């Protein structure tokens, strides 16, 4: 016997809510859909703003939210 669970959650709230305020570079890379090495390169060049605490590098959740909600800027027209 199987049980079907339905939800009345509005469609706009289906995105997972973040509880962390900062992410490691690896976690940020996963959220952005890029490789770890690309994420570190973007941190090095300043494309991804970060916070540094001695040798520890973290990315603020607000930075990720802003990056993910911004419209694409470097997309090639031939790809659209």
C-alpha positions as CSV (number, residue, x, y, z in Angstrom):
1,X,0.0,0.0,0.0
2,X,1.5,3.4,-1.0
3,X,0.7,6.8,0.4
4,X,0.5,9.8,-1.8
5,X,1.5,13.0,-0.1
6,X,0.4,16.3,-1.7
7,X,1.5,19.8,-0.8
8,X,-0.3,23.1,-1.0
9,X,3.0,25.1,-1.1
10,X,2.8,28.0,-3.7
11,X,5.0,27.5,-6.7
12,X,7.1,30.6,-6.0
13,X,8.3,29.1,-2.7
14,X,9.6,25.9,-4.1
15,X,13.2,27.0,-4.1
16,X,15.2,25.7,-1.1
17,X,15.7,28.3,1.6
18,X,19.3,28.9,2.5
19,X,20.2,28.7,6.2
20,X,23.9,29.4,5.9
21,X,25.3,32.9,5.7
22,X,28.6,31.8,4.1
23,X,29.7,29.0,1.8
24,X,33.1,27.5,1.1
25,X,34.5,28.0,-2.4
26,X,33.6,24.3,-3.2
27,X,30.0,24.8,-2.0
28,X,29.6,28.1,-4.0
29,X,30.9,26.3,-7.1
30,X,28.3,23.6,-6.7
31,X,25.5,26.3,-6.2
32,X,26.7,28.2,-9.3
33,X,27.2,25.0,-11.4
34,X,30.9,25.6,-12.1
35,X,33.9,23.5,-11.3
36,X,36.0,23.9,-8.1
37,X,39.0,25.2,-10.0
38,X,36.9,27.7,-12.0
39,X,35.4,29.0,-8.7
40,X,38.9,29.4,-7.2
41,X,40.0,31.2,-10.4
42,X,37.0,33.5,-10.2
43,X,37.8,34.3,-6.5
44,X,41.4,35.0,-7.5
45,X,40.4,37.4,-10.2
46,X,37.7,39.1,-8.2
47,X,34.7,37.8,-10.3
48,X,33.4,36.2,-7.2
49,X,33.7,38.5,-4.2
50,X,34.9,36.7,-1.1
51,X,35.8,37.1,2.6
52,X,39.3,35.9,3.6
53,X,40.1,34.9,7.2
54,X,43.8,34.0,7.2
55,X,43.8,31.0,4.8
56,X,40.1,30.5,4.9
57,X,38.0,31.8,2.0
58,X,34.2,32.0,2.2
59,X,31.6,33.4,-0.1
60,X,28.6,35.3,1.4
61,X,25.2,33.8,0.7
62,X,24.0,37.3,-0.3
63,X,26.7,37.3,-3.0
64,X,25.5,34.0,-4.4
65,X,21.9,35.1,-4.3
66,X,22.8,38.3,-6.2
67,X,24.9,36.4,-8.8
68,X,22.1,33.9,-9.4
69,X,19.4,36.5,-9.7
70,X,21.3,38.8,-12.1
71,X,20.5,38.5,-15.8
72,X,23.3,36.9,-17.9
73,X,25.7,39.5,-19.3
74,X,28.4,37.6,-21.3
75,X,26.2,35.2,-23.2
76,X,27.0,34.9,-26.9
77,X,24.0,35.7,-29.1
78,X,24.7,32.5,-31.2
79,X,24.0,30.4,-28.1
80,X,20.5,31.9,-27.6
